[in-house]
């Protein structure tokens, strides 16, 4: 027998997934509270004890690898030139690498913005700006500001190649830890994310896990190799595209509603499906992730409240739900768990609102433009109307009595007529919370990871 153990050090729970490679299936899962603030090995060993109890015996694992979003996950600042272009490109690189983007800055940064980077304890700074051959003055100015600062976070430069030599000298003379990558936007509206994304992953593995106290667990496991969201994105892309002669599910979306954020993933080129529609704006990647830091079930509950309109609040009140009180309580008592049916109903309503708002920000939209040739449709972002599957994951969705009632809030409706939301996808549930584990497994055994995901996803 050959077994793999996949570990996810989450912000709340450490989750373990044991896989039998010969059976190509999961044989046990377990979880325990993450103990990164004290000693991360304690939570891991407790979860391992639970796993062995479930298995009925101790077994040896061929390999034990992990991903992590503990201790705040990977926090990044994205700095670019024009907010709609290189700044957005830099932001997408950060999100695709599994980071939470704490700051997005554009144009010439000032001393106050440098201080904001320092105050937020940013893990990595991605510095971009200008297409190759374009503006180099601004990105050199920003590099000089960082060079003169007391910031110790690693700096990844992925901007105009014409500025590379001068920035190399500036950061080297200042004694900064820095890395030079390919431009994230070498041509106008063209994305090139792979070089910078791989470098961010390398820095995470080498530096960040040690700084967050996570590296200590590597005396018990082989390696922490990825930020958790990056592992999930890898799993989603594998499930969409397939591997070798094993077909994937095709174009899909996924939403993960957590205590602090709501993450949305889309695996689709999102090209126009409507007549007379033309794409505008920045090129969209096939595998895209967005993170809404103001939409969450506990830590970010007040952000959910702020996103509700007066109409929303009045509608909920008519149903007997006072959302101001409910969301304030969830923000203050982050370990609160629903007990009654009424509690569960409110959780579903709040989660549905998170899904709706997060999907609204992720999908593309259409604008009608009148021209001498008649009305044209300008599409910004992805057209996700025809995706085949929509997957739900995250604690509140998995433990809901009717998860489909939460997920339908992602669909196209009369309140959002210009948003390119899904029309009629099939709904799936990541009931066993395995996507991060399958992302890890896919690094060595992609075909087995794909087979397990297709077997374990529950049709709603």
C-alpha positions in Angstrom: 0.0 0.0 0.0 1.1 3.5 -0.7 -0.3 6.5 1.2 -0.1 10.3 0.9 -1.0 12.7 3.6 -2.1 16.2 2.5 -2.3 19.0 5.1 -3.9 22.4 5.1 -2.9 24.7 7.9 -5.9 27.0 7.8 -6.5 30.2 9.8 -8.9 28.3 12.1 -8.4 24.6 11.5 -5.6 22.3 10.5 -7.2 19.8 8.1 -5.7 16.4 7.1 -6.6 14.2 4.1 -5.2 10.7 3.8 -5.1 9.2 0.3 -4.6 5.6 -0.8 -2.8 5.9 -4.1 -3.6 2.4 -5.2 -7.3 2.7 -4.6 -7.2 6.3 -5.9 -9.4 7.5 -3.1 -9.5 9.2 0.3 -9.4 6.9 3.2 -9.7 9.3 6.1 -10.0 13.0 6.9 -9.6 14.9 10.2 -9.2 18.4 11.6 -8.1 20.2 14.8 -7.7 23.8 15.8 -4.6 25.5 14.2 -2.1 26.4 16.9 0.3 28.7 14.9 0.2 31.3 17.7 1.7 28.9 20.2 3.2 25.8 18.5 1.8 24.7 15.1 2.9 21.1 15.7 0.4 20.7 18.6 -2.6 21.2 16.4 -1.1 19.1 13.7 -0.4 16.2 16.1 -3.9 16.4 17.5 -5.4 16.2 14.0 -3.1 13.3 13.3 -4.4 11.5 16.4 -7.9 12.0 15.2 -7.0 10.6 11.7 -5.4 7.5 13.1 -8.5 7.0 15.3 -10.7 7.2 12.3 -8.4 4.7 10.4 -8.3 2.4 13.4 -4.5 2.1 13.1 -1.3 4.1 12.5 0.0 4.0 9.0 3.2 5.2 7.3 2.9 7.8 4.6 5.1 7.9 1.5 4.9 11.7 1.6 3.4 14.4 3.8 3.1 17.9 2.2 1.1 20.9 3.2 -0.3 24.3 2.2 -1.0 27.1 4.6 -3.2 30.2 5.1 -2.4 30.4 8.8 -1.2 33.5 10.5 -3.1 35.7 8.1 -2.0 33.8 4.9 0.3 35.5 2.4 -0.2 39.3 2.5 0.9 41.3 -0.5 1.0 44.9 -1.8 0.6 45.4 -5.5 2.1 48.6 -7.0 1.5 49.6 -10.6 1.4 52.5 -12.9 -2.2 53.0 -14.2 -4.8 51.6 -11.9 -6.9 50.0 -14.7 -3.9 48.4 -16.4 -0.6 47.5 -14.8 -1.9 47.9 -11.2 -4.8 45.5 -12.0 -2.3 43.2 -13.7 -0.1 43.2 -10.6 -3.1 42.5 -8.4 -4.1 39.5 -10.5 -0.6 38.1 -10.2 -0.8 38.3 -6.4 -4.3 36.7 -6.3 -3.2 34.0 -8.7 -0.3 33.2 -6.4 -2.6 32.6 -3.5 -2.1 35.9 -1.7 -4.5 38.3 0.0 -3.9 41.7 -1.5 -3.8 44.1 1.4 -2.8 47.2 -0.6 -3.2 48.3 -4.2 -1.2 51.4 -5.1 -0.8 53.2 -8.4 1.2 56.1 -10.0 3.9 57.7 -7.9 3.8 56.4 -4.4 4.4 58.8 -1.5 5.8 58.6 2.0 2.4 58.0 3.5 1.8 55.0 1.2 5.2 53.6 2.0 4.3 53.9 5.7 1.0 52.0 5.0 3.0 49.1 3.5 5.1 49.0 6.7 2.2 49.3 9.1 0.3 46.4 7.4 3.2 44.0 7.8 3.2 43.1 4.2 4.9 39.8 3.3 5.8 40.5 -0.3 5.7 43.6 -2.5 5.0 43.2 -6.2 6.3 46.3 -8.1 5.1 46.6 -11.7 4.5 49.5 -14.1 4.6 50.3 -17.8 4.6 48.0 -20.8 8.0 47.2 -22.2 9.3 50.3 -23.9 6.8 52.5 -22.2 6.9 54.7 -19.1 9.9 53.8 -16.9 10.2 57.0 -14.8 7.2 56.1 -12.5 8.3 52.6 -11.6 11.9 53.8 -11.0 10.5 56.5 -8.7 8.5 53.8 -6.8 11.6 51.6 -6.5 13.6 54.5 -5.1 11.0 55.1 -2.5 11.1 51.5 -1.4 14.9 51.5 -1.5 15.0 54.5 0.9 12.5 53.0 3.3 12.9 50.7 6.3 10.7 48.0 4.7 12.3 44.6 4.9 9.6 42.6 2.9 11.0 41.0 -0.3 10.3 43.1 -3.4 9.4 41.4 -6.7 10.0 43.7 -9.7 7.9 42.7 -12.8 7.5 45.9 -14.8 8.9 47.7 -17.8 12.2 45.9 -18.7 13.7 49.2 -19.7 13.8 50.1 -16.0 15.2 46.8 -14.8 18.9 47.8 -14.8 18.4 51.0 -12.8 16.0 49.3 -10.3 18.5 46.4 -9.9 21.1 49.0 -8.9 18.8 50.9 -6.6 17.6 47.9 -4.6 21.0 46.2 -4.5 22.7 49.4 -3.1 20.0 49.7 -0.5 20.6 46.1 0.6 17.0 45.0 -0.1 15.9 41.5 -0.7 14.6 41.7 -4.3 13.9 39.6 -7.4 13.6 40.5 -11.0 10.9 38.8 -13.2 9.3 39.2 -16.6 7.0 42.1 -17.1 3.4 41.3 -15.9 2.1 43.4 -18.9 4.7 43.4 -21.6 2.2 44.8 -24.1 -0.8 46.9 -23.6 -3.7 44.8 -22.2 -1.6 41.6 -22.4 -1.0 39.6 -19.3 2.1 37.6 -18.5 1.7 36.2 -14.9 3.7 33.0 -14.8 7.2 34.3 -14.0 6.2 36.6 -11.1 3.7 34.1 -9.8 6.3 31.3 -9.6 8.8 33.7 -7.9 6.1 34.6 -5.3 5.5 30.9 -4.6 9.3 30.3 -4.1 9.5 33.3 -1.7 6.5 31.9 0.2 8.2 28.5 0.6 11.6 29.9 1.5 10.8 32.9 3.7 7.2 33.4 4.6 6.5 30.1 6.3 9.5 30.6 8.5 8.6 34.1 9.5 5.1 32.9 10.5 6.3 30.1 12.7 5.0 27.5 10.3 8.4 26.0 9.3 8.7 24.4 12.7 6.2 21.7 11.6 8.7 20.6 8.9 10.4 18.4 11.5 7.2 16.3 11.3 6.3 16.6 7.6 8.2 16.9 4.3 7.4 20.4 3.3 4.9 23.3 3.3 4.9 24.0 -0.4 2.0 26.4 -1.3 -0.3 29.1 0.0 -3.7 27.3 0.4 -5.6 29.5 -2.2 -2.9 28.6 -4.8 -3.5 24.9 -4.1 -7.2 25.4 -4.5 -6.7 27.2 -7.9 -4.5 24.4 -9.1 -7.2 21.8 -8.2 -9.9 23.9 -9.9 -7.9 24.2 -13.1 -7.1 20.4 -13.1 -10.8 19.7 -12.6 -11.8 22.0 -15.4 -9.2 21.0 -18.0 -8.6 17.3 -17.1 -5.3 15.5 -17.5 -4.1 13.2 -20.2 -6.9 10.9 -21.3 -9.0 11.8 -18.2 -11.5 14.5 -19.2 -12.2 17.4 -16.9 -15.6 19.0 -16.3 -15.1 21.9 -18.7 -15.6 25.6 -17.8 -16.6 26.1 -14.2 -16.8 28.5 -11.3 -16.3 28.0 -7.6 -17.1 30.0 -4.5 -15.5 29.6 -1.1 -17.3 31.4 1.7 -15.1 31.7 4.8 -15.0 33.6 8.1 -12.8 36.4 6.8 -13.1 36.4 3.0 -15.2 35.1 0.1 -13.1 33.8 -2.7 -14.4 33.3 -6.3 -12.6 31.2 -8.9 -13.5 31.0 -12.6 -12.0 28.5 -15.1 -13.0 30.0 -18.4 -11.7 32.3 -21.1 -14.9 34.3 -20.8 -15.1 35.4 -24.4 -18.2 37.2 -25.6 -21.3 35.1 -26.3 -23.6 38.0 -27.4 -23.8 39.3 -30.9 -22.1 42.7 -31.4 -20.1 42.3 -28.2 -16.4 43.2 -28.2 -13.9 42.8 -25.5 -12.4 45.9 -23.8 -9.8 46.3 -21.0 -7.2 43.9 -19.6 -6.8 40.4 -21.0 -8.5 37.8 -18.8 -6.7 34.6 -17.6 -8.3 31.2 -18.0 -7.8 30.5 -14.3 -8.8 33.5 -12.3 -9.3 34.1 -8.6 -10.7 37.1 -6.7 -10.8 37.7 -3.0 -13.4 39.8 -1.2 -11.9 40.8 2.2 -15.0 42.6 3.3 -17.3 39.6 2.8 -17.0 36.9 5.5 -19.2 35.1 8.0 -17.3 36.1 11.1 -14.2 38.4 11.0 -15.7 40.4 8.0 -19.3 40.3 9.1 -19.4 44.1 9.4 -18.2 44.4 5.8 -21.2 42.2 4.8 -23.5 44.7 6.7 -21.9 47.6 4.8 -22.5 45.9 1.5 -26.2 45.6 2.2 -28.5 48.2 0.7 -31.5 49.8 2.6 -33.7 47.6 0.4 -31.8 44.5 1.4 -32.1 45.3 5.1 -35.8 46.1 4.8 -36.4 42.8 3.0 -34.6 40.8 5.7 -36.5 42.7 8.4 -39.8 41.8 6.7 -38.8 38.1 7.1 -38.1 38.7 10.8 -34.3 39.0 10.5 -32.5 42.0 12.0 -29.3 41.7 10.1 -27.5 44.7 11.9 -27.7 42.8 15.2 -26.9 39.4 13.7 -23.8 40.5 11.8 -22.5 42.6 14.8 -22.8 39.5 17.0 -20.9 37.3 14.4 -18.1 39.9 14.2 -17.7 40.1 17.9 -18.0 36.3 18.6 -15.9 34.7 15.8 -16.2 31.2 17.3 -20.0 31.3 17.5 -21.7 28.3 15.9 -25.4 28.0 14.9 -27.6 25.8 17.1 -31.2 26.4 16.2 -33.0 26.1 12.9 -33.4 29.9 13.0 -29.6 30.3 13.4 -29.0 28.0 10.4 -31.5 30.0 8.3 -29.7 33.2 9.1 -26.3 31.7 8.2 -27.7 30.7 4.8 -29.1 34.2 4.1 -25.8 35.8 5.0 -23.8 33.3 3.0 -26.1 33.9 0.0 -25.5 37.6 0.2 -21.7 37.0 0.3 -22.0 34.8 -2.8 -24.0 37.3 -4.7 -21.8 40.3 -4.0 -18.5 38.3 -4.5 -19.7 36.9 -7.9 -20.9 40.4 -8.9 -17.4 41.7 -8.5 -15.8 38.7 -10.2 -17.9 38.4 -13.4 -17.7 40.7 -16.4 -20.3 43.2 -17.5 -21.8 44.6 -20.7 -22.3 48.3 -21.6 -24.3 49.5 -24.5 -22.4 52.0 -26.7 -24.1 53.8 -29.5 -21.9 54.3 -32.6 -22.5 55.6 -36.2 -22.8 51.9 -37.1 -25.5 51.2 -34.5 -25.5 49.9 -31.0 -22.4 47.9 -29.9 -21.9 46.0 -26.7 -18.6 46.5 -24.9 -17.7 43.6 -22.6 -15.3 44.2 -19.7 -14.2 41.1 -17.8 -15.4 37.5 -18.4 -18.6 36.4 -19.8 -19.5 33.5 -17.5 -23.1 33.0 -18.6 -22.5 29.6 -20.1 -20.3 27.8 -17.6 -21.2 24.2 -17.1 -20.6 23.8 -13.3 -20.7 25.9 -10.2 -19.0 24.5 -7.1 -19.6 25.5 -3.5 -17.0 25.0 -0.7 -16.3 26.6 2.7 -17.7 25.7 6.1 -21.0 27.5 5.9 -21.9 26.0 2.5 -20.7 22.5 3.3 -22.6 22.4 6.6 -25.8 24.0 5.2 -28.9 21.8 5.1 -29.6 23.1 1.6 -26.4 24.4 0.1 -28.0 25.0 -3.3 -30.2 27.7 -1.7 -26.9 29.6 -1.0 -25.3 29.0 -4.4 -28.3 30.1 -6.5 -27.5 33.7 -5.4 -24.7 33.6 -8.0 -27.1 33.2 -10.9 -28.1 35.9 -13.4 -31.2 37.8 -12.2 -33.2 41.0 -12.9 -31.3 42.9 -10.2 -28.0 42.6 -12.2 -29.1 42.8 -15.8 -25.7 43.9 -17.2 -23.6 41.4 -15.2 -22.4 38.3 -17.1 -23.4 35.8 -14.3 -24.0 32.1 -14.8 -27.3 31.2 -16.3 -28.0 27.5 -15.6 -24.9 25.7 -14.4 -25.1 22.3 -12.6 -24.3 22.8 -8.9 -21.6 20.7 -7.2 -20.6 20.6 -3.5 -17.0 20.0 -2.2 -18.6 18.1 0.7 -15.3 16.6 2.0 -13.4 19.9 1.7 -10.7 18.3 -0.4 -9.8 20.9 -3.0 -6.7 22.2 -1.3 -5.6 18.7 -0.7 -6.1 17.7 -4.3 -4.2 20.7 -5.5 -1.2 19.4 -3.4 -1.7 15.9 -4.7 -1.8 17.1 -8.3 1.8 18.2 -8.0 2.9 14.6 -8.0 -0.2 12.5 -9.1 -2.4 14.8 -11.2 -4.5 11.9 -12.7 -5.3 10.5 -9.2 -6.2 13.9 -7.9 -8.5 14.5 -10.8 -10.2 11.0 -10.4 -10.8 11.7 -6.7 -12.3 15.1 -7.3 -14.7 13.7 -9.9 -15.7 10.9 -7.6 -16.1 13.0 -4.5 -17.9 16.1 -5.8 -21.6 15.8 -4.8 -24.3 16.9 -7.4 -26.9 19.1 -5.8 
